[in-house]
Amino acid sequence: MRPQTEDELAGMIAQARAPLRVQGGGTRSPALAGEPLETSGLTGIVLYEPGALTLVAKAGTPLHEVEAALETGGQRLPFEPMDARGLLGTQGTPTVGGMAAANVSGPRRIQAGACRDYMLGVRFVDGAGRVIRNGGRVMKNVTGYDLVKLMAGSFGTLGVLTEIAFKVLPKPAAQMTVVIEGLDVAAAVAAMSQALGSPFDVSGAAHLPAVGQTLVRVEGFADSVAYRAHQLRAMFAAHAPHIEDDDLAVETMWRGIRDVAPFHGRDGDVWRISCKPSDAPDVAARLDGALMFDWGGGLVWACLPTGFDARAALSGIGGHATLVRGTARPVFHPQPAPVAALSAGLRARFDPKGILNPGLMS
């Protein structure tokens, strides 16, 4: 099924009696049972007001079209959404609806926030075929329950997004990366924590064990970026860091981190592990595989032998692990009983027939 309008989508869902596999551009579609329900027919930028820092797009709009429109206004989506195709081996086209439904947020999240923090309003069709609107097109609006945040990261289990309004921000004039060589995981996490705790407004902090590099990014006006980068280099002078100031090289470097490029084409299951940065070295010590660290150590990407459950590495530590590539179930970390009860209640309320990506979140 590929509806072309919101009303057509609402009719399809209202009439459905069997499971529906909701998907946007097909870049991260889970292996679920059910008839495919594609939102790629709901496409187009509805509104773009650079002066108001606002963009509204239908859910099936390709992400590259939104980014191209923002480029003309010297603006961007601040949360740096990843392109999962290389990691997952898919061939689809990323859409804004899929990005919002998965709350896709990249390295800049530590500074700018997540996708959900920039979603101003949504329109969606719930599992009963009802069209629901929540939020607006400005940051300050009073609309009752915050369904905007609820839909972000719901992976199509509460409703099918049809339109999203975003706050956007100007692109920075310059960016540089301080590169520290040769640190082990513990030392790298300590260095990233020191950088993030500094007054130098770090917008990215990652560690790549495979190449032995720890990366710290700063962005903004050119003079400010140069000053902050040199201050950070002086902070870590004992490790003889260098500064990468070529804009294309910096862009390529962080796109690789955003898209988890070290694991592209590599065998094994890929896990996304969230933990306290201070716990990252302990988590790493329990994993036998390739690792990559983002968010100052708060996000651990792990490519592990097929069938290994990364959740076992969090025993006694805390955090949660999500299977991004692989066939194990459940995909998501089991929730504590009270949270699981709330989640089940929400799904029963918004999807009373239990037809929207059933089983994905449980």
C-alpha positions in Angstrom: 0.0 0.0 0.0 1.3 3.4 -1.0 -1.2 6.2 -0.2 -0.9 9.6 -1.9 -2.8 11.6 0.6 -3.4 11.7 4.4 -7.1 10.9 3.9 -6.2 7.9 1.7 -3.8 6.7 4.4 -6.5 7.1 7.1 -8.9 5.1 5.1 -6.4 2.2 4.5 -5.6 2.0 8.2 -9.3 2.2 9.3 -10.1 -0.7 7.0 -7.1 -2.8 7.8 -7.6 -5.9 9.9 -4.2 -7.6 9.5 -0.7 -6.3 10.6 0.9 -3.5 8.6 4.6 -3.0 8.2 5.1 0.8 8.2 8.0 2.1 6.3 9.2 5.3 4.8 12.0 5.1 2.3 12.9 1.5 3.1 16.4 2.3 4.5 15.9 0.8 7.9 12.7 -1.3 7.6 12.6 -4.1 10.2 12.0 -7.7 9.3 8.4 -7.8 10.5 5.4 -9.6 9.3 2.6 -7.7 7.7 1.6 -5.9 4.5 4.0 -3.0 3.6 2.5 0.4 4.2 4.8 3.0 2.5 4.7 6.7 3.2 6.8 7.6 0.3 3.8 8.9 -1.6 3.3 11.6 1.0 6.0 13.9 -0.3 6.8 17.6 -0.5 8.0 20.6 1.5 4.9 22.3 2.7 6.5 25.4 4.2 10.0 26.8 4.5 10.5 30.2 6.2 14.3 30.8 6.8 13.6 33.9 8.8 11.4 32.0 11.2 13.9 29.0 11.3 10.9 26.8 10.4 10.5 24.0 7.8 7.4 21.8 7.4 7.5 18.7 5.2 5.3 15.7 4.5 6.6 12.5 6.0 7.6 10.8 2.7 9.8 13.7 1.6 13.3 12.5 0.9 15.8 13.8 3.4 18.1 15.0 0.7 15.4 17.3 -0.7 15.0 18.9 2.8 18.8 19.3 3.2 19.0 20.9 -0.3 16.3 23.4 0.5 18.0 24.3 3.8 21.3 24.7 2.0 19.8 27.5 -0.1 19.0 29.3 3.1 22.4 28.6 4.8 20.7 26.4 7.3 20.6 22.8 8.5 19.0 20.2 10.6 21.0 20.6 13.8 20.8 17.1 15.1 22.9 15.5 12.2 20.7 12.6 11.2 22.6 9.5 10.0 22.2 7.7 6.7 21.8 4.0 7.7 22.1 2.5 4.2 25.8 1.7 4.3 25.5 0.1 7.7 22.4 -1.9 6.9 23.1 -2.6 3.3 19.8 -1.1 2.1 19.0 0.7 -1.1 16.1 3.0 -0.2 15.9 6.7 0.3 15.9 8.3 3.8 12.7 10.3 4.5 11.9 12.9 7.1 9.1 10.7 8.5 11.5 7.7 9.0 14.0 10.0 10.6 11.4 11.4 13.0 9.8 8.0 13.8 13.3 6.7 14.8 14.4 9.9 16.5 17.6 9.7 14.4 20.3 11.8 15.9 24.0 12.0 15.2 27.3 13.1 16.8 26.1 16.7 17.4 23.4 15.5 19.8 25.8 16.1 22.8 25.7 19.8 22.0 22.5 20.5 20.0 20.1 17.9 21.2 18.1 15.1 19.5 15.7 15.0 16.6 12.7 15.2 18.9 14.1 18.5 20.4 13.6 20.1 17.0 10.2 18.7 16.1 7.6 21.5 16.6 4.5 19.8 15.4 3.2 16.6 13.8 0.3 15.2 12.0 -0.3 11.4 12.0 -2.9 8.7 11.6 -3.3 6.4 14.5 -4.1 2.7 14.4 -7.9 3.4 14.3 -7.6 5.6 11.2 -8.0 8.8 13.1 -6.0 11.9 11.9 -4.4 13.6 14.9 -2.5 16.9 14.9 -0.3 18.1 17.8 2.1 21.0 18.3 2.5 23.8 15.8 5.1 25.7 13.8 6.7 27.8 16.6 8.6 26.8 19.7 6.0 28.3 22.1 2.6 26.7 21.7 0.2 25.3 24.2 -1.5 22.2 22.9 -2.1 19.9 25.8 -0.3 16.5 25.8 3.1 16.5 24.0 2.4 13.9 21.3 5.2 15.4 19.3 7.8 14.0 21.6 5.8 10.8 22.0 5.9 10.1 18.3 9.6 10.6 18.1 11.2 7.2 18.5 8.0 5.3 18.4 9.0 3.5 15.2 5.5 3.6 13.7 3.9 1.7 16.5 1.6 4.5 17.7 0.7 6.0 14.4 1.9 6.8 10.9 3.4 10.3 10.5 2.1 12.3 7.7 3.7 15.8 8.3 6.3 17.2 10.6 7.3 20.8 11.4 11.0 21.3 12.4 13.0 24.1 13.9 16.2 24.6 11.9 19.4 26.5 12.6 22.0 28.3 10.6 25.0 26.4 9.3 28.3 27.4 11.0 30.9 29.4 9.1 33.7 27.0 10.0 34.6 23.7 11.7 37.8 22.1 13.0 38.7 18.9 14.7 41.4 18.2 17.2 42.9 14.8 16.6 44.5 12.9 19.4 46.5 9.7 18.5 47.1 6.6 20.5 44.7 6.7 23.5 43.2 3.5 24.9 39.5 3.5 25.7 39.8 4.7 29.2 42.1 7.5 28.4 40.0 8.5 25.4 36.8 8.7 27.5 38.7 10.8 30.0 39.9 13.2 27.3 36.5 13.5 25.7 34.9 14.2 29.1 37.5 16.9 29.8 36.8 18.5 26.4 33.0 18.4 26.9 33.4 19.9 30.3 35.5 22.7 29.0 34.1 26.2 28.0 35.0 25.6 24.3 31.5 24.4 23.1 32.5 21.1 21.7 30.0 19.8 19.1 31.4 16.3 18.6 33.5 13.9 20.7 34.3 10.4 19.3 36.9 7.6 19.6 37.9 5.2 16.8 39.9 2.3 18.3 40.5 0.8 14.9 42.7 3.7 13.9 43.7 4.9 17.4 42.2 8.3 17.0 40.1 10.5 19.5 38.3 13.3 17.7 37.0 16.6 19.2 35.0 18.9 17.0 34.3 22.7 17.3 32.0 24.7 15.0 31.0 28.4 14.7 32.5 31.6 13.5 35.9 31.2 12.0 37.9 33.2 14.5 36.1 31.6 17.4 36.6 28.1 16.0 40.3 28.7 15.5 40.7 30.0 19.1 38.8 27.1 20.6 40.6 24.4 18.6 44.0 25.7 19.6 42.9 25.9 23.3 41.8 22.3 23.1 45.1 21.3 21.4 46.9 23.0 24.3 44.7 21.2 26.8 46.0 17.9 25.4 49.5 18.9 24.6 51.0 15.9 26.4 49.5 13.7 23.6 50.8 16.0 20.8 47.4 16.4 19.0 47.0 18.0 15.7 44.2 20.1 14.2 42.3 19.1 11.1 41.1 22.4 9.6 40.2 21.4 6.0 36.5 21.8 5.8 35.9 18.8 3.4 38.2 16.5 5.5 36.3 17.5 8.7 33.0 17.0 7.0 34.0 13.5 5.7 35.4 12.5 9.0 32.2 13.2 10.9 30.0 11.8 8.2 31.8 8.6 8.7 31.2 8.7 12.5 27.6 9.7 11.9 27.0 6.8 9.6 29.2 4.3 11.5 31.4 3.8 8.4 33.9 1.5 10.1 31.2 -1.3 10.1 30.1 -0.9 6.5 30.4 -4.3 4.7 31.7 -6.0 7.8 30.2 -9.3 9.0 28.5 -9.5 12.4 25.6 -8.1 14.3 25.7 -4.4 15.0 24.5 -3.1 18.4 23.9 0.5 19.6 24.7 0.7 23.3 23.8 3.7 25.5 25.5 4.0 28.8 27.2 6.6 31.1 30.4 7.7 29.5 32.3 6.7 32.7 31.0 3.1 32.2 32.1 2.9 28.6 35.5 1.3 29.3 33.9 -1.4 31.4 31.3 -2.1 28.7 34.1 -2.3 26.1 36.1 -4.8 28.2 33.1 -7.1 28.1 32.7 -7.0 24.3 34.8 -9.1 21.9 34.4 -7.3 18.6 35.0 -4.0 16.8 33.9 -0.9 18.7 33.3 2.8 18.0 32.5 5.5 20.6 30.4 8.6 20.1 28.8 11.2 22.4 31.9 11.3 24.5 31.6 7.6 25.3 27.9 7.7 26.0 27.1 5.9 22.8 29.0 2.6 22.0 28.7 1.1 18.5 29.7 -2.6 18.5 30.1 -5.1 15.7 29.9 -8.4 17.4 29.9 -12.1 16.4 26.5 -13.2 15.1 24.2 -14.2 17.9 26.1 -12.5 20.7 23.6 -10.6 22.9 25.3 -7.3 23.8 22.7 -6.8 26.6 24.7 -9.2 28.7 27.6 -6.7 28.7 25.4 -4.2 30.6 24.7 -6.6 33.5 25.4 -4.7 36.8 26.4 -1.6 34.9 23.2 0.0 33.5 22.2 1.4 30.2 20.5 -0.2 27.2 21.4 -2.0 24.0 19.5 -2.0 20.7 20.1 -4.4 17.9 20.6 -2.3 14.7 21.7 -5.1 12.3 21.0 -8.7 13.0 18.1 -11.2 13.4 17.9 -11.6 17.2 14.8 -10.7 19.1 13.8 -8.6 20.9 15.4 -5.7 19.0 15.0 -3.2 21.9 16.3 -3.6 25.4 13.6 -5.0 27.7 11.9 -2.2 29.7 11.4 -2.2 33.5 7.9 -3.6 34.3 6.3 -0.2 35.2 7.7 1.4 31.9 6.6 -1.6 29.9 3.1 -1.3 31.3 2.9 2.3 30.3 4.2 1.5 26.8 1.7 -1.2 26.4 -1.1 1.1 27.5 -0.1 3.8 25.0 0.0 1.2 22.2 -3.4 0.0 23.2 -4.8 3.5 23.1 -3.3 4.6 19.9 -3.4 1.3 18.1 -6.4 -0.6 19.5 -6.3 -3.2 16.7 -2.6 -3.9 17.2 -1.8 -3.6 13.5 1.0 -1.0 13.4 4.4 -2.8 13.4 3.2 -5.3 16.0 5.9 -6.8 18.1 8.6 -4.4 17.1 8.9 -2.6 20.5 8.1 -5.5 22.7 
